[in-house]
Amino acid sequence: MDHVDAPAIFEDPKSLKQVPCPDIFDPAKKYLSLIIPAFNEEHRLPGALSETMNYLKKREAKDKSFSYEVLIVDDGSRDGTKRVAFDFVKKYGVDKVRAILLGKNHGKGEAIRKGMLHSRGELLLMLDADGATKVTDLEKLENQIHAVARKEHRGDSAACDTTFKISDIPIVAFGSRAHLEEKAIATRKWYRNFLMKGFHLVVLLTAGPGIRDTQCGFKMFTRSAARKLFTNIRLKRWCFDVELVFLCKWFHIPVLEVSVNWFEIPGSKVNLLSIPNMLWELALMSVGYRTQMWKINS
């Protein structure tokens, strides 16, 4: 399971100069990083990005201590995704919006891994390019992480402790659609419900219990959690979320499951043909870790 190890370079579209590429092991320079994987998202990406930037600008205007960056990771798109991404980089500047080009398609998991490893935030949020979950819901995950972090760091007195840094405490928050499942089951075709239940069973056997919705594309990590997880993750495509659960348990990283709003957006790339690939990845993960062929770096 080789990764994309070529040096990542940001290019400022205005000056065409190369911008130094940060590393997950560097100290945080922003409060929040948003990582958006994009594969052939020319049509859905503009709306989601516009909504995201509007939210971030309004929050920055209200809170001068709030800083952010948006990383769009183009996973080898064959349409105009790169053009859309660079239009936003030009509009907002390379300090606010950056585009990483993987060159060829490697999979959503690899795109997110690459974005995480070159982010500058204390908190890092992965979110889908279709805007299925409203960006404002990030505050739900953020608030839960801060609440748990204060308890982890010498109780609630941490709020007054100048040494307290949210980036230093490994915590993960998974956005969850589990509360919407009953309604979804009622409207879904029977075979999709059958496959979903089967997939949940395989996930339970592979990664263990604890998380009801592993596949929601809206997850937040503290910087220290992202450092541990994304330097170890191996799966590149559909089931990297399940591997994240496994690794969180391995490292004893608290995982919070937080209900978020979610809307069905046309154009999903998950279909019946995805199921065999998902099962293959889960089998690969199970064998890799059980036989210790996949080493975990602490």
C-alpha angles and dihedrals in degrees: 000000000000119000131216099269101168112121112271113231129189116209120201104229091208100051097019086224121140114251119214109259115231124224130219088239092059118094114269115269098180133043096226134024120190115200117198118185112206131189116171092338099143092130104036099038100068095059094045092046093048091052091047095049092047090054093047094048092050092048091048091051091054096043117037091191091061115100130173149171133201119214118196110196110200104207098204096296118190096202133057097296092114091052092050091049094050091047088062092044090054092047098049103024131248093275091063103032128028133177125212116197116205092189096220134030114277103157139269093277092055092046091053092044091054092048093048093049091054100042128114102205134118085216122033123201126192115203135169124257092235096067092232089150117048112246090227088070088073086084089065091057092040094052093049092050092050092049093052092042091056090053092046092052106061096303128283091327086082089084088070095039112105090202091060113111121176089208092064098058115078109229132144129200120198118203107227136205093184091112088060095050098097092056092044092052090053093055100036124092114260096247091053090053089048092052092045092053090047092050091049089053092051090047090051091052093045105041101016131235129309108081119072096189115034096161104060107120094223113090133148128206134185112235094253091050092049090049092057097040105041095045087059106035114113108175113093106189140028104349103043086108090063091049088052089058091049092049093047089056091046092053094037091238112164112245117203120197110210125185114239136180114259133185130193107246118194116245103054114168093209113099141147091284088060092067098075090048091051092050091048092052092049091050090048091051093048093050093042095056099034093053091040090236084130107061119206117221114212 
